[in-house]
Structures are given as C-alpha cells and as structure tokens.
Amino acid sequence: MHIPSLPRPRPECVTLEGRYARLEPLDPTRHGAALREATFATGSEARLRYVPDVPADAVGYRSWLEATAASEDPLFFAVIDRAGERCEGRQALMRVDPEHGVIELGHIVWGPVIARTRVATEAFALAATYALDVLGYRRLEWKCHAENAASRRAAERFGFTYEGTFRQHMVAKGTNRDTAWFSLLDHEWPEIRERLDAWLAPTNFDEAGRQRASLAHVR
C-alpha cells in the first residue's frame, strides 16, 4: 500500500463548519459560560466519570479553561449547536504524531442537548474529515476507559475498529485504568464518510429532528 509523504501538518486552530454543528477553537470568553453549563448539567456525573477532573467552581473552572484553550496538544475545539448558536460541548485532537501520520480524537464531553444527536455525530465527522482528508493522517485513534460502555458504543457506531485492551495502561483518578483502543484508517474512511453523509442528510430526519433510519441501518 502506498504511504503518503510524511510528516503530516499539525492540526491548527481552525473553524470547521457543518450543517448542524460547527467546531471552533476553544475560547474562554466566547464559550466559557455555555460550556460550563453544558458540562455540569443534570447527569454530569455520568458524563464526567471517565474524563479528567474539571473544577466545578467558577474561579477554578475559568483557570482550567484558560489553560485548556492555550494547549496545542491536546488542541481543543468547542462544539457549537448551530440550531441555537451555542456551545454545547468540547473535544480535542491530541497525541499528534506527524512523523507517522497518527492522531487521536479525545477529551470528548458532549452535553445533554447534543449527546446522541446528529450534532454530536457531525462533530465527530468534522474532526475526522479534518484529520484524515485535509491533513492527510493515516490513522485516527479513539481510546477510552475499558468500562466506559457509552464511549465504546460511540466508537463502534462511528466505524472504528476495536484493537484490544491495554491492561493497567494508566492511573486515572487514583485507580488502575484499563484502556480500550480503537482505530480508523485512511483507506477505511471514504466508505465510512459516505455512510455518515447519507445518515446526516436532511431527508433522514423529520421536522422534530428524529432520524428516519439509524446509522446502523444506513451502514
């Protein structure tokens, strides 16, 4: 198999526009209040159980947000729900390896307004398109706590391949963490992208935004 020229460019602070979602470089001033609300909305314990701790108090959260927004790896994006033009989550491109064309999508927190909706699905698709099509990376990774059933289901739904579990891969929140590894390769992406595009088509949703056909059915 032909390997594209390496290294690949590093991801940059760009805006990625979709039909339902937009990814913007995370900005404490523009996104801070809405993102904090989405992060700590009802049910936040389940959403935040498997991600690094985020301060809940306003001062601590602002400090965390400023440091997070300044990071280049992970490179954080705000997830904007275009229906209300409001930040409803965040995600990051991280563990960037330009020399080998490998990049990971992680630090995902999709608030209750967009979780399990076409907005979150398109937020993933925008990031994957940027990494694999625009930047030309060979491999997109998804890793999660092995006990994080929701994240594992999302990876499989988006077309990632499960590669195995690294036992005691790290210490997370004071406990051993087994990590499930998933990957999506450049030559697999065109077919997956086509299926995502078909599922995200406006004709696949009714006036209330409910899907007519599931992504599993489209696939």
C-alpha positions in Angstrom: 0.0 0.0 0.0 1.3 3.4 -0.9 2.2 5.6 2.1 1.7 9.3 1.6 4.6 11.6 2.2 5.4 12.3 5.8 5.4 14.1 8.1 1.9 15.4 8.0 1.0 19.0 9.1 0.0 19.6 12.7 -3.7 20.5 13.3 -4.3 24.2 13.7 -6.9 26.4 15.3 -9.4 26.4 12.5 -13.2 26.6 12.3 -14.9 23.6 10.8 -18.4 24.2 9.5 -21.1 21.6 9.2 -24.9 21.6 8.6 -25.8 21.0 12.2 -22.5 21.5 14.1 -19.5 23.8 14.0 -16.2 23.3 15.6 -14.4 26.4 16.8 -11.1 26.9 18.6 -12.0 26.9 22.3 -12.2 30.4 23.6 -12.7 31.1 27.3 -14.6 34.4 26.7 -16.9 33.2 23.9 -17.5 29.7 25.1 -16.8 29.6 28.8 -20.2 30.2 30.3 -22.2 27.9 27.9 -19.6 25.1 28.1 -19.6 25.1 31.9 -23.4 24.9 31.9 -23.4 22.0 29.4 -20.6 20.2 31.2 -22.2 20.3 34.6 -25.9 20.0 33.5 -28.0 17.3 35.1 -26.4 13.9 34.6 -22.9 15.3 34.6 -21.6 12.7 37.0 -22.0 10.0 34.3 -20.6 12.2 31.5 -17.5 13.2 33.5 -16.8 9.9 35.3 -14.2 8.8 32.7 -12.6 12.1 31.7 -10.0 14.1 33.7 -11.5 16.1 36.5 -12.7 19.7 35.8 -13.2 22.2 38.6 -16.8 22.9 39.1 -16.5 26.3 40.9 -16.4 29.4 38.7 -12.9 30.5 39.5 -11.3 27.1 39.2 -13.2 26.4 36.0 -12.1 29.6 34.4 -8.4 28.8 35.3 -8.8 25.3 33.8 -10.5 26.7 30.7 -7.8 29.3 30.0 -5.0 26.6 30.3 -7.0 24.2 28.2 -7.7 26.8 25.5 -3.9 27.6 25.3 -2.9 24.0 24.8 -1.6 22.9 21.4 -1.7 19.2 22.2 -4.4 18.4 23.1 -5.9 21.0 20.7 -9.4 21.8 22.0 -12.4 22.7 19.9 -15.8 24.0 21.1 -18.8 22.1 19.7 -21.4 24.6 18.6 -25.0 23.5 18.1 -25.9 25.6 15.0 -29.6 25.5 15.9 -29.1 27.8 18.8 -25.6 29.0 18.0 -24.5 27.9 21.5 -21.5 25.9 22.7 -22.8 22.5 23.9 -19.6 20.5 24.3 -15.9 20.2 23.5 -13.5 17.7 22.0 -9.8 17.6 21.1 -7.3 16.4 18.6 -4.4 15.0 20.6 -1.3 12.8 20.8 -0.4 14.2 17.5 2.4 12.2 15.7 3.1 14.0 12.4 6.1 11.7 11.7 3.9 8.7 11.4 0.6 10.3 10.5 -1.2 9.3 13.6 -3.7 11.4 15.6 -6.3 10.8 18.3 -9.7 12.3 19.0 -10.3 12.6 22.7 -11.3 14.7 25.7 -14.9 14.5 24.4 -17.7 16.0 26.5 -20.9 16.4 24.6 -23.6 18.0 26.8 -27.2 16.7 27.1 -28.5 18.9 24.4 -26.3 17.3 21.7 -25.4 13.9 23.1 -26.6 11.1 20.9 -27.9 13.5 18.3 -26.9 14.5 14.7 -25.0 17.4 16.2 -22.5 15.1 18.0 -22.3 12.8 15.1 -21.4 15.6 12.8 -18.9 17.0 15.3 -17.1 13.7 15.0 -17.4 13.7 11.2 -15.9 17.2 11.0 -12.9 16.2 13.1 -12.3 13.0 11.2 -12.6 14.8 7.9 -10.1 17.4 9.0 -7.6 14.8 10.3 -7.9 12.3 7.5 -8.9 14.3 4.4 -7.5 17.8 5.0 -4.3 17.0 7.0 -3.8 13.5 5.4 -3.2 11.5 8.6 -3.1 7.7 8.1 -4.7 6.7 11.4 -7.3 8.2 13.7 -7.4 6.8 17.2 -10.1 6.6 19.8 -9.2 5.5 23.3 -11.4 5.2 26.4 -11.6 3.6 29.8 -12.4 -0.1 29.2 -15.5 0.3 31.5 -16.9 3.3 29.5 -19.6 1.5 27.7 -21.1 4.6 26.1 -17.7 5.6 24.6 -17.1 2.1 23.3 -20.6 2.1 21.6 -19.9 5.5 20.1 -16.5 4.4 18.6 -18.1 1.3 17.1 -21.1 3.3 15.7 -18.7 5.8 14.0 -16.9 2.9 12.3 -13.8 2.5 14.4 -12.2 -1.0 14.8 -11.6 -2.3 18.3 -8.0 -3.3 18.6 -7.8 -4.6 22.1 -7.4 -3.5 25.8 -4.2 -2.3 27.4 -4.4 -3.6 31.0 -3.4 -1.1 33.7 -2.5 1.3 30.9 -2.5 4.3 33.3 -3.6 5.5 36.7 -6.8 7.6 36.4 -8.3 9.4 39.4 -6.2 7.3 41.7 -7.2 3.9 40.3 -5.8 1.5 37.7 -7.3 2.1 34.2 -7.6 -0.5 31.5 -7.8 1.3 28.2 -9.8 0.1 25.1 -8.1 1.1 21.8 -9.9 1.8 18.6 -8.7 3.0 15.2 -10.0 4.3 11.9 -7.6 4.1 9.0 -7.3 6.4 6.0 -8.3 3.7 3.4 -11.4 2.8 5.5 -12.6 6.4 5.9 -14.1 7.1 2.4 -16.7 4.4 2.9 -17.5 5.4 6.5 -17.6 9.1 5.4 -20.1 8.2 2.7 -22.4 6.4 5.2 -22.1 9.3 7.7 -23.0 11.8 4.9 -26.1 9.7 4.0 -27.2 9.5 7.6 -26.7 13.2 8.1 -28.7 14.2 5.1 -31.7 16.4 5.9 -34.0 13.9 4.3 -33.1 11.3 7.0 -34.7 13.5 9.7 -38.3 14.5 10.4 -39.4 18.0 11.4 -38.6 17.3 15.0 -35.1 16.2 14.1 -35.8 12.5 14.7 -33.9 10.1 12.5 -35.8 8.1 9.9 -33.1 5.5 9.5 -30.4 4.7 12.1 -26.7 4.9 11.2 -26.5 1.1 11.7 -29.2 0.7 9.1 -27.5 3.0 6.7 -24.3 1.1 7.1 
